[in-house]
Every structure is written in structure tokens, then in C-alpha cells.
Amino acid sequence: MNITQQHDLPLGHLQACQVCGCSDLQLVIDLGHHAPCDSLLRENQLHEIERTYPLRCMRCPECGLVQIDYVVAPEELFYQDYPYRSGITSTLARNLQSIAQVMIESEHVKLPKGSFVVDLGSNDGTLLQGFKSAGMRVLGVEPTKIAAIANANGIPSLKTFFGTTVGRQIREQYGQAQVVTAANMFAHVAKLSDLIRGVAELLCDGGIFLTESHYLLDLLKTVQYDSIYHEHLKYYSLKPFVRMLDAYGFSVIDAERIPNYGGSIRVFAKKAKGLLPSLRMKELLAEEEYEDLYGPRPFEEFRNRVAKSKTDLQNLLVDLRRNGKTVVGVGCPGRCATLLNYCRVDRDLMPYIAEQPSCLKVGMFLPGAHIPVVDEKIMFESNPDYAVILSWHYWEPIVRNLRAKGITSKFIVPLPEVHVLED
Ligand SMILES: [Zn+2]
């Protein structure tokens, strides 16, 4: 099998590992059938058949890559009205904008003013705002209508999927880039070979490809099975990542753990061959070995903890309902679709999910469970007995914010272990 066939996945059931081609993939967890998590439904769609796909997470015993074994068409996942906006979660927005400073100060990069920076999966342009403020030339690439929001906010953005052809076109029209970033999108890509070749076309020699992806070690340690959904094809650890990029003439020179999305990994790859990794990257590789990340043990533990957290959440919500308490959801991240559908939480147990009025999901319904997403003012008016924090990885600022707005409900944090917060 050549490298393109191996790294560019066909749609449907995955037959072999995307990094190394091994066909003996081992089951980590089977979450059942789910609709794509950000495919929220309008009211009239509740009368139609809903399309669901298998959601199983697999581990490659050969290279260590963890991946789901069903590829949904990207046009279906990242459809034109895709409702996710990175700029409305303030913690995340700050983290994304700080990438510019990291790149300017990094000993590996030392990015001078006027450099050309391209962000892939640029969403509403939040990440590039940081680079623009620091005096860089910027361009976003975003396949959904959200590109228009970025353009309106002064971040020039092309509305398209990124690949080899688009990479070449950008270079011809705008010149070579010193930096290409891909925050929380690299793990979403089925046609990886096409994408990495595009990055190589676009970057100057010695240019930096910076990615941020959800980190496998955090996923396992904090039981984040809710971050398993069809948009996330892969759950990276460092070793398979290095192997992947090496095949395209990149050296991974540095990596660090960052808090985004409940634990992510920021990886610096240079378009140059044979460079050595930094000290902290070597330490992280050693930690992966120490945690036995390439053996079966942490995955068995993970599976057991998922099963326990599922029944604990179900028991708590059923008990509260029996006792006549009102329970609602707060925040509607993509991951809550996996959590609520896997735990069979429906409108009886959670009559609605409250969201900020600026969220594009308000007025729509969660796929599967059909729980309505409503303007949070409904929650402020009714002050329910309990509220489940569905963006639980950001629970602290969320609780502070809701308390400041006068909510006196008790808060439930569903993961890593289900617990009710003490006041
Ligand atoms: Zn593999």
C-alpha cells in the first residue's frame, strides 16, 4: 500500500490503521450508533429519519494510534450551517489567541513581524486575531459558513476544505507561509496525506506546522469518552504523530501539553528532515512509555471507568427525578451528544439544555435524545434545583459565571466521576 492510500481514508468502515496500515485493530470501547454530534436538528426535522453511524474506538497494536473505525463524509460533518464557534467560549478564545505569542517567543520559531500565517479550520478567525494583532499577515481556511463571520471581523478567510490543491493555490496567490496552524482540526481529517502535502506546498523550507489535538493520555486519565465522536477520527499520542509527519519530510521538534478541551497536545513540526526533539518532548515520550500508553492496560481501566460513570450518572438523575427535583443541562458542546445519548438521558430526565443566546445551537434539538437547546434566560427565570455542566472540563469558570448571574441551583459535574459540587 502506498502512503497516500494508507493516509487518505475512504468513507465508511475503517479496515486498517491510518498511520501504519495494520489491520488488526483492537476495540477500546463501543459506544453504539450515534448521529454526528454537531448535527443539531430543527423542529421540522424531528419528524424525519435520523441518520446514525457506528461509534467505536479502536487501538492499533502496531503504532499505538487510537482511532474510530467509521469515517463519515466531511461534507456531512462540517456542513454549511455548522453551529460551532470557537470565539464564544472565552477561556478557549484566550488560549487560541495566545498561540501567536507562543510562536513569537518560541526558541524554535522566533516569528518576525510581517510573517504570513495560515490557519486551517479557522472557524470564526479567533486564533488568527492574535497573529493579526501581533503584526502578521493572516489567512484563514474554513469550509463552513462561519468563514463569513471571520471575514466580517477583518480576518480574510477562504471558504473551502484544505488540501494539496488549495495549499498550492494559496502559495501562488499569497506567497509561502512561515507558519501553518491547525488547532483542533488535525485529528478530524480523513484525507491526511492530501492535507499534509498541502501544508508542505504552502510552507517555506524550515517553516513551522503547529497543531493542537486532544491528547490521548488526558482522554484516558479523565475518562473523556464524551470526546469520542465522528468528527474526531483520531486520538493522538506523540509516537504515532511523529511517525506520521516524518513520512512527509517534517521533523517534530517540540511538543507540550495544554489545557484546551480538557487536555490537548500542541506539536511543533518543522519542514526539515532529521532534526532532534526538544528536551520536554523527550520527557513526554518517556512519560507515554511510563504510563504504558502502547499496551492494553490503560484501555481496560478506561473501559471500566466509563461503565461506572455511566451508571452513576443514570442513577443520580433517576433518583433526582423520583424525588421531584428539576434538572437541566448547561452548555451544549459537541461532546454532550455522546455523553447524553450513551447514558440514555432524554427529555424526561433533562427537559432542556441552556446556552448563551449567541450560540448557533439555540432553538435546535440535540441529535438522538432530542433535548431542546434554549436561551439561558429560561434557566435564570426558573432557577432549577440542579444543573448538569456539560462542558464539564471548564466547570470552574462556568460555575463562577452562573453564580454571578444569580443562579442558586446545585451543580452536577458528570466526569471524570459524577459528583454534585458542594457550595
Ligand atoms: Zn497503526
Residues whose N, C-alpha, C, O or C-beta is under 5 A from the ligand:
A	BS01	ZN	C17 V19 C20 G21 C22 C60 E62 C63 G64 L65
